[in-house]
Amino acid sequence: MKVAFLYNSALFNSLFLSLAYFFRALGHTPVLINARIDIAHLWKRHSFDILEIKDDLDDNIKNIDIVVTWNGLTFQRKLLDIFEANSVDVWYMENGYFSNSLQCNKKGVNAKADFASLSWREQIKFEYPESVNLPKCDIKIIKSSLYDLSIYVLLKLIDQPSFLFYKAFANIKKYLNKFKSLYYKLRFNDGKLHNYILVILQVNNDTQILKNSHFKDMYHFLDTVLPLLESCNLPIVLKEHPSEQSWVNYSKYKKGTSQIEIILETNLKRLIERSAVVVTVNSSVGMQAISHGKKVCVFGDAFYANFPNVLNCASDNIDLSCENIQKFIQGNFVNKEDIERYTLHFVEKIFIKGDWRKPDKHLIKNLAKRILA
């Protein structure tokens, strides 16, 4: 079989190259399609073919059996639609919802996943078929060398002259966030605050926000939701996303009120456990909150929105009022055993264990077993 890889970030080089080497060892033909110049150069060094596919008339489409990509919501979306229209299996990868976990789904990720429309009881029964009889062969883990890094920087500068500026910007923001986090911690004593509404903020340009909700960014979300939450007369904690790359300033939501606190980096598990309810658009933290037995309000599309401990505020059938939210917080819906069954099933049967940033042989083999089933 011919397996095509489609991605646009060097962050995934180790994961996808290691997987490509394993596919080749299994007798398949991996290729890279529509690659950025620095990624294409690396794949050529490892003796993989590079293809350019521009439209649905391209003959190369007929020769590809499987496509492996990351996320798939924005990058080359039209091309992915062409593959699916031609009955090519497309596998989408994305961060899992728990630490050291990875999504690998056939229809999409997050709210687009194969199981997203199922009831929570059906989700517990959902399993991917896996190829159990893979031939024994060596799995080679590809790591970026100093040479690869040098070529990456050089080609990126040729292709995108402002590359170093954006890298410097990201590093400056990273260190500024450390001071910002310290400032928040001095003001916010999470040891004394309990029974609060925990609002989980996501990365402003995350495809989860742009494609799986009606919000354009986190400011839009807060402007919409905070007036409702403030009327519930509970403390509110806004948790910033630690990976936010753009300059954000949510301090305006705290001005003139002692009801709202802002935090950047803290013990997330403790923050969840001490909350009365977790509010999010569709963050993976919502799933983590479910695992801790917490009620969750979601305002976007999320595959866990069907779980009884979740109030799907994106539904047209929900009457959003402070009274209804308080009833939801105080209600009893699912017992501890069902919560454990639900979250454990995702950990063991739906997500794949492993860190895509540091892939190991176990992760590569399990990905291949699912994709080749």
NORDAVEN-V751573 format. One record per helix or strand. SS is the DSSP state (~ for helix, > for strand). FROM is the first residue (numbers start at 1). LEN is the number of residues. If there is no record, write none. Layout:
ss=SS from=FROM len=LEN
ss=SS from=FROM len=LEN
This chain:
ss=> from=2 len=5
ss=~ from=10 len=16
ss=> from=29 len=5
ss=~ from=37 len=9
ss=> from=49 len=3
ss=~ from=59 len=5
ss=> from=66 len=5
ss=~ from=77 len=9
ss=> from=89 len=7
ss=> from=101 len=5
ss=~ from=110 len=3
ss=~ from=120 len=6
ss=~ from=146 len=14
ss=~ from=163 len=25
ss=> from=196 len=5
ss=~ from=207 len=6
ss=~ from=218 len=13
ss=> from=236 len=4
ss=~ from=251 len=3
ss=> from=260 len=4
ss=~ from=268 len=6
ss=> from=275 len=6
ss=~ from=285 len=7
ss=> from=296 len=3
ss=~ from=303 len=4
ss=> from=310 len=3
ss=~ from=322 len=9
ss=~ from=336 len=15
ss=> from=352 len=2
ss=~ from=356 len=3
ss=~ from=361 len=11
